[in-house]
């Protein structure tokens, strides 16, 4: 037991020793980040001057004939450094005014190097201070400008030294010039990286947070467009599914084109569930698991099957999860380093999580408002029109009893029409009050009754076919189809003088296709068909597509309706 305790204490001490350097490094980093860059530059200048004075005092430089002049110049430089620390410029860090100060730095340090053994002067080691300060102020531009200033100083000092006839110092001149150029390139890289990082943070901070308007595709387009700008316009794949059902969506972005695919396939989601963790991306390239997952998603969706042939350089991936959805973001070939790409992908994934949650909440709110409005409309129909039709039906029955036999049949037909209309409105009211209005219902039960009513109402022949015969759609969609058939039949008889109407309903891959054709007068071949406003508005609300085609004779309306897009 004692040995175990001793081992535990030893491990604890080792852990404490390992954590302590991390804490010290974190404290130093936080201290530097919290420091004022202007103060760091001014203090660095003062420290440089102080140590130069100390070095010259302890070990005077050669040649001794210029020692007094060097001390005077160095003293003036120390006074300037002290004044800039006590009374700094009240300008921004990147103000062009600071360029004058750094030119003074270059002149003074160049004079000190010229007075103290020229190319081999110890004051050459202080010249990179100018390069560091200008890079800190102006990034890549500062590094380039600082390198130019140092090269000019080097040429002014070095050329006379090379021509004085003494020992050749060409090697020193070449090495110092190369050192300044290499230092400028490396510092310029950090300056460019800092500026680029700042721009990306600004882009992330200005992520669009507008109210969700229009359709879902337009809203997603804005999100993908901004995410692509942040990541350098790569290909983006976002997969998300419902937490409880095997339904979800796959969105693919490529150079301004967004493809949105709704997937209701349990097999697909069993194979491509976005929740399981995936290996992190390293510098060697894309992890094989991530690449295989993206290729599998493309391969299993016909709309994206062609993208499998496109090679992947590397892919960043990040998962997200909310109360309603879980999903994953794939960024294919981003214009950034893999280390930075991982962090940005996680930020984008979290943004998609919040936006999808916000969309779901707004859809629920809209759904509740629409349900309340439907209930109010159903109540109004029940209390007004339905009651009036009931009263009209009773009066027609009384009239039928008091009229001769021949008109009695006509009155009975009118009474039948009123009764059928009453039944249709009552059925609509019951459907709107029902909590199961989005359950599947067979069309073979509702369509024959509608065609019978339309035959009596318009005195024309109507044929209806279903493929498959047991075709089922949500009750709310069934009501919309009935309204489309009724309106199209009325238009065919009233405007086209049709005596025959044919209705075909076919189940398609993503919904249903409805074709309504008649034998009416049709339209002229050289005249653009007049689109029926009521039908167009209803089809648009259902996110469908309406096409008007000429027939021989008559017209044909072809309507494609996606299931799951019913206006609620």
N, C-alpha and C positions, 0 to 999 in steps of 0.2 A: 504493500500500500504506500509505503514511504517513497519507493522508487517511482511509483506512478505519479505521486504528488510532485516529486522533483521534476519529472519529465514534463508535466503540465506547466509548471512554473517556468521551466526553460523555454518551452514553446511559446508561452505568453510573452516572455521577455524578447524572444526573437521576433515575434509578431510586432511587438511595440517598437523595436529597433527598425523594422522594415517600414512601419507606418510613419515614423517620425520624419525621415527624409521626404516622404510624400507631402506631409503637412508643411515642412519648411519650403519645399518647392512651390506648393500652392500659395503659401503666404507671400513668397517673393514675387510670384506671377501677379497676384492680386495687387501688391504694392506698386509694381511697375505699371499695370493697367490703369490704376487710379491716379497715377502721377500726371502732371501737366507736361505735355511734350515740349512746350516752349521753355519751361523751367529746366527740363532735362538737358536741352541743348545749351542753355546759358550756363548751367552748372558744369556741364562737360567742358565747355570752353574755359571756365575759370580753373577747373582742376588741371586741365592741360597746361595752362600758363603757370600755375603754382609749381607743378612738378618740373616744368622746364627751368624755372628760376632755381629750384633746388638742385637740379642736375648741373646747371652751369656753375653754381656756387661750389659744389663739391668737386666737380671735375671740369675746369674751364676748357672750352673747345678750341680747336685749331682753325685758322691761324690766330695766334695771340694778338696780332696787330689790329684785328677787328673785334677784339673782346669787348671793349668799351661800347662800340656801336651796337653790338649784339645785345648787351645788357640794357642799353637805352631803349631799343626797339622792343625788347621783351618786357621791360617795365611798362612801356606805353600799352602793350597788348594786355598786360595783367590789369591795368587801370580800366581799359575798355571792357574787359570781361567782368570786372567787379561792378561797373556801372550798369551793364546789361542785366546782371542778376538783381541789383537793387531797384533799377528803374527799367523794367522790360518794356518793349513796344506793346502798346495796346491795340494790336492788330491780330487778325486771325492767323492761324498757324500757316496757312498757305498763301498769305498775302505777298505780292511781289516786292513789297518794301524790304522784306528780309533778304532778298537777293543782294542788296547793297552791302549788308553786314557780312554776308559770306564772301563777297568779293574782297572786302577789307581783310577778312581772315586769310584769304588766299595770298593777298599782297604781303601781309605781315609775315606769314609763315614762309612764303617764298623768299623774302628778304633775309630772314633768319637763316634759311638753308644756303642762300648765296653767300652770306657773310661767314658761314661756318663750314668750310670744306665742300661746298657745292653738292655734287651728286652723292657723296658719301656722308653728308651731314646727318646727324641724328634727328634733326628737325623734320626730315622727310617722313618719319614715322607718325608725325602729327597731321600731315596733310590728309589722310583718309577721314579725319574728323569732318572735313568739309563735305566729303561724299556722303557720309552717314547722315549728317544734318540735313542736307538737301533731299536725300531720299526720304527721310522722315517727314519732310514738309510736303513734297510734291510727287512722291511715289516714283513711277517709272520715268516721268519727265525730269524729276529732280536728279535721279541717278545718271541719266544721260547728260544733263547739263553739268553736273558735278564732275563727270569724267572728262568732259571737254575742258573745263576750267583747270583741272589737275594736269592734263596733257599740255595745255598752254604754259602753265607754270614750269613743268618739267622741261619743255623745249627752251624756254627763256633761260633757265638755269644750266641745262645740260649742254647746249650747243657751244657756248663760250668755253665751258670746261673741256669739251672734246677738242677744241681748236687751240688750246693754250700751249701745245707742244709738250706737255708733261706726260706722265704715264697714262695710257689709254684706259678710259673707264666706260668704253662702249658697252661692255657686258652689263654694267650697273644700270646704264641708261635703258637698255633693252628690257632688263628684268623689271625695273620700276614701271616702265610704260605698260608692260604686259600685266603686271600686278594691278595697276589702276583700271585697265580695261576689264580684266576678269572680275575684280571686285564690283565694278559698275554693273556688269551683266547679272551677277548673283544678287546684288542688292536691288537691281531693277526688277528681278523676278519677284522678290518679296513685296516690292512696292506695287507691282501689277497685280499680284495675288491679293493684297490688302484692298486695293481699289475695286477689284472684281468681287471680292467677298462683300464689300460695303454695298455695291450695287445690287447684289442678290438679296441681301438683307432688306434693302429698300423695296425691292420687288415683292418679297414675302410680306412686308409690312403693309403694302398697298394691295393685298389680295382683294378681289372684288367681293363686296358684301351687300350687293344690291338685293332688293326684294325679289323673290322668285316670281317672275312673270312669264307669260307665254307658255309654250309647251316644255316638256322635260328635256327634249333634245337641245333646244336653244339654251336652256339653263346650263346643261352639261357642257355645251360648246364653250361658254365663257370660262368655266373652271379649267377645262383642258387647255384652252388657249393660254391662260395665265401660267399654268404649270409648265407648259412647253417652253414659254419664254424664260422661266427661271432656270430650267435644265438645259437650255441651249437647243431647243427644238428637236428633241429626240422622238422616237416612237414611244407611245404610252399605251399600256394595256391595264385597265382597271376591271377587276372581277369582284362582284359582290352578290350575296345571296341572302335570302330571308333566314333568320335564326331558327324558325320552326318549320318552314315548308321547303320543298324542293323546287323553289322558283328563285330566279335572280336575273342578273344582266351581265353582259360583257360589253365594254366600251373600248374601242380601238381608235387611236389618234395617229394620223400620219400627215404631216405637212399641211395643216389646216383642214384636213378632212376627218370628220368624226363619224364612225359607224357604231350604232347602238343596237345590240341584239338582245332581246328578251328570251331567256331560256327556261322552259318548263319541262325539264327532263331529269328525272331522278338519277338515271345512269350517268349523265354528264356531271352532275354535282357530286356523285359518289366518287368519281374519278378525279375531279378537279376542285375539291373542297378547298377554299382559300385559307382555312384556319390552321392546318398543320404547319409547324415551324420549318424554315428552310435554312440551309447553311449560309453564313455571311460571305460576302464577296471579298476576295483577296486580290492582290496585285497581279496574280498570274492569269486572271481572266474570270469568266463566268463559271460559277459552280455548275457541274453537269446536271444536278437535280433541278436547278432553276431553268436552265436552257431546255431540258426535257419537258418541264411543265408548260412553258410558253409554247413550245412546238406542239405539244399535245392539245392545248386549247385551240390553236390555229387549225390543227388537223381535224378536230371534232366539230368544227363549225364551218358549214359550207361557205358562208359569207367571207371567211378569212382563210380558207384553205390555200389560196395562192401565196400567202405570206410565209408559208413554211419554207419555201425555196430561198427566201432572203436570209443570208448568213447573219449571225449575231457575233459582234465583237465581245461585248460583255453586257450584263444585265444587272441592274440593281432592283432589289425587291424589299417591300415592307408590308406587313399585315396591319389591319385595323379591325376593330370590333366595337359594336354599339348595342344598345338594347334591341334594335330592330334588325340590323344587318351585321354581317361579318364579310370581310373582303380582303383583297390584296392588290397592291400597285406594283406593276413591273415597268421599269424605265429602261428602254432598249437603246444602247449606244448613246449615252448622254455626253454632252460636251463639257465634262468636268472629270476630275480625278476620282478614282474609286473611293478613296477615303472621304472626300467631300460629298460624293454622290450618295453614300449611305445615309448621311445625316439629312440631306435635302429630301431624299425619298421618304424618310420617316416623317418629316414635316408635312410633305404633300399628302401622305397617307392619313395623317391625323386631320388634315383639312378636309379631305374627302369624307372622313368619318363624320365630322361635325356637320358638313353640308348635306350629306345624305340623311342624317338624323333630322336636320331642319326641314328638309323637303318632306320627309315622312310625317313630321308633326303638322306642317302646313296642309298636307293632303288630308290628314285626319280632321283638321279644323274645317277645311272646305267641305269634306264629306258630311260632317255633322250639320253644317249650315244648309247644304243641299237637302239632306234628309228632313230637316225641319221645314224647309220650303215645300218639299214634296208633300209632307203631311198636311201642311196648311192648304195647299192647292187641292189635295184630295178631299179635305173637309169642306172646302168651298164648293167643289163640284157636287158633293153629296147633298149639301144643304140648299143648293140653288138649282142647277141645271137638271140634276137627277130627279129632284122632286117635281120640277116643271114637266119633265118628260113623263113621269108617272101620271100626273094630272092629265096631260094631253092624251095618253093612252086610254085612260078611263073615259074621257069625253068621246073619243073616237068609237069606243065600244057602244056607248049610248047612241051615237049617231047611226051606227050600223044597224041597230035594232029598229030605227024609225024610218029608214029609207027603203025604196023598192029593191027588188032582188038584184037587178043589173048593176046599179051603182054600189050595191053592198059589197061586191067583190073588190072593187077599187078601194073602198074605205078599209076593207080588211087588209089589203096589201100595204096601205099606208100605216095602218096600225101595227103590222108586222115589222115594218121598217123602224118605226118608233120604238117598238119593244126590243128589237135587236140592238139598236143604238143605246137604249137604256142598259141592256145587259153588258155591252162593251164598256160603257162608262163605269158601271158598277164593278166590273172585273178590274179595270184600271185603278179604281179607288182601293179595292181590296189588295191589289198587288203593291201599291205604294205604302199601304199601312203595314204590310207584311215585313217581317225581319228577314225573310228568306227570298227577297226579291232578286238576289244575285245567284241563286241556285240554278242548276241546269234544269231545263224543261224541254220536252220534245215538241218540235214544230208540227208534227203530224196531228196533234190534237187541236191546235189553234188555227192552223192555216185553212182546213176545209170549212170551218164555220165562217171565216172571213170571206172566202171566195163565194160561198152561198149568199151571204149578205150583199156582196158587191154585184152579183148577178141580178138580184132583185132590185137593187138600187139603181143600176145603170142599164139594165135590160141588154146585157151583152154576154157573150160566151167567154168563160174564164177557165183556163186549165192551169193546174199547178203540179209540179213534180219536185221531189226531194231526193238528193243523192248525198249520203245514204238515206233510205226511207225513214230510219229512226234518228235523223239528225237532231241533236240537242244543242241549245244555246242558253245562256243565262236569261232569266225571265225579263230583266230590264232590256236586254238586247232583242228579245222576242217582241216586246212592245214596239221598239223602234222599227223593226222589220215590218211589222203590221202597218205602221204608219206610212212607211215608204211605199208599200204595195198599194195601200188605199189612195195615196196622193197620186201615184203614177197612173193608176187605173182611171181616176177622175180626169186627169189631164188627157189621157188617150181618148176618152169618150167625148169630152167636152170640146177639146181643141182639134183633135185629129179625126173625129167622127168614126172611131174604131168600133167594130162589131165583135172583135175577138182579141183577147189578151192572153198571153202565155207567160207564166211565171216559173222560173227555174232557180232553185236554191242548191248550191253545191258546197260541200265542206272543202276548204283549201288548207294549205300548210299552216298559215298563220291566222286564219279566220274563216269567213264565209264569203262566197261570191253570189250575188243576186243579179239575175238577168230578167228584165221585163220587156217583152216585145209585143207589138200590136200590128194590126193590118190597116191602120188609118191612112190619112193622106200623106204622112211623112213630111219631107222637106225637100226643097230644091237643092240640087247638087252643088250649085255655085254660090249658095248662101250659107253663112256660118250659122249653125243651129243656136236657137235662143235657149239659154240654160234656165231651167225652172228654179226660181229663187228659193222656194220653200224646200225642195229636195236638196239643193246644193248646200243650204245652211244646215240641214239635219245631217247630211253626210259629213260635212266639215266638222261638226261637233263630235261625231263618232270617230274622227281621225281616219276616215275612209277616202275612197277615190271614186268619182263618178265620171263615166265616159258615155257620150251620146254617139250612137252609130246609126247609119242609114240601113234600112231593111228593104225588102222587095215583096210587098209594099210595107209602108209604115216606118216606125222607129224602133230602136232597141236601146234600152238603158242598161249599162253594165256597172254594177256597184260592188266594190270590194270593201269589206268591213273587217277590221282586225278585232279578234276577240280580246277582251280585257281592256279595251279602250272606250268603253261605254261612258258617255257623259253622265256623271253622277252629281 
